Amino acid sequence: MFISCPKDVIYLLPALPSRFASGKLEGVRTFGGFVVERLAFRNGKVEECRIRSEAGGRLSVSAGGKLWQIETQKNQTYCVTESGLVPCGERECVR
């Protein structure tokens, strides 16, 4: 499983099969008006993740045992970094 969002959290790579240890996904819609524009991973770990908020509101993302949250703005794209979620353009999206 590449992405799971059972309630109000987007889980990245929650149950990744070993045969898919590296790869990328683009354009995956999730709950609450969010789109995972790009998810790149290598050796079972997130390398890059960009998530666009179509409606604004709270975005919660979990990866590698960490949980990050941010209040988003409509049509803004956010990057998952080691230190949390940041608007793309403020920092590199590569973890």
C-alpha positions in Angstrom: 0.0 0.0 0.0 1.5 3.3 -1.1 -1.0 5.8 0.5 -3.7 5.3 3.1 -6.1 7.9 4.4 -8.7 6.2 6.6 -9.8 9.3 8.5 -8.0 12.6 8.7 -4.4 11.6 8.2 -2.5 10.8 5.0 -0.2 7.9 5.7 2.7 7.6 3.2 4.0 4.1 2.5 2.1 2.4 5.4 2.5 -1.2 4.0 4.9 -1.1 1.1 5.6 -4.5 -0.5 9.3 -5.3 -0.8 9.1 -5.7 -4.5 8.1 -2.0 -4.7 10.9 -0.6 -2.6 11.6 2.2 -5.0 9.3 4.2 -7.3 7.0 7.2 -7.6 3.3 8.1 -7.8 1.7 11.3 -9.1 -1.8 12.8 -8.9 -3.4 10.7 -6.1 -6.5 12.3 -4.6 -7.2 11.8 -0.9 -9.8 12.9 1.6 -10.5 16.5 2.4 -9.6 18.0 -1.0 -5.9 17.1 -1.0 -3.9 15.7 -4.0 -0.5 14.0 -3.6 1.1 15.6 -6.6 4.3 13.6 -6.3 5.5 10.8 -4.0 9.0 9.5 -4.7 10.5 6.8 -2.6 13.7 4.7 -2.5 14.6 1.7 -0.3 11.1 1.9 1.3 11.6 5.5 2.5 10.0 8.8 1.3 12.5 10.9 -0.8 10.1 13.5 -2.0 6.5 14.4 -1.4 4.4 17.3 -2.6 0.7 17.6 -1.5 -1.6 20.3 -2.9 -4.6 21.6 -0.9 -7.6 22.2 -3.2 -9.8 23.7 -0.4 -7.5 24.8 2.4 -7.8 23.4 6.0 -5.7 21.1 8.2 -3.3 18.7 6.5 -2.0 15.8 8.6 0.7 13.5 7.1 2.4 10.5 8.6 5.6 8.8 7.3 8.4 6.8 8.9 6.7 6.9 12.3 6.4 10.7 12.4 3.3 12.9 12.2 3.2 16.4 10.9 0.3 18.9 10.7 -0.2 22.3 9.1 -3.1 24.6 8.3 -3.2 25.0 4.5 -4.2 27.6 2.1 -6.4 26.9 -0.9 -4.4 25.8 -4.0 -1.1 25.9 -2.2 1.4 23.0 -2.5 3.2 21.7 0.6 6.4 19.6 0.9 7.1 16.9 3.4 10.5 17.5 4.9 12.4 16.0 7.9 11.2 19.0 10.0 7.6 18.9 8.9 5.3 20.3 6.3 6.3 23.5 4.6 4.9 25.5 1.6 6.8 24.4 -1.5 9.3 27.0 -2.5 10.4 27.8 1.0 12.6 24.7 1.2 13.5 21.8 -1.0 11.0 19.0 -0.9 13.6 16.4 -0.8 13.9 14.7 2.6 
